[in-house]
Amino acid sequence: MLNKLLEATREYNLWDWTMLKLALVSAGILLGLYLYPILSCYKTVIWIIFIICYLGIAYRTISLAKKQ
């Protein structure tokens, strides 16, 4: 199963890599926001971006893995 998922990442296009990077950056920003409470007003927006990107890349990876 893990090998199928890793092979699926070889078929990522630019949009998929953008979603993955955006999800990782959002997770890092969220961690920073919890450590720096002054910017906490942006937490909801960053959470929404993270969830959308994470679910999008997870769906794409799983669908590519099922094709193989």
Summary of the structure (lengths in Angstrom):
residues: 68
radius of gyration: 14.4
end to end distance: 10.7
largest distance: 46.9
contacts: 163
relative contact order: 0.20
helix: 93%
strand: 0%
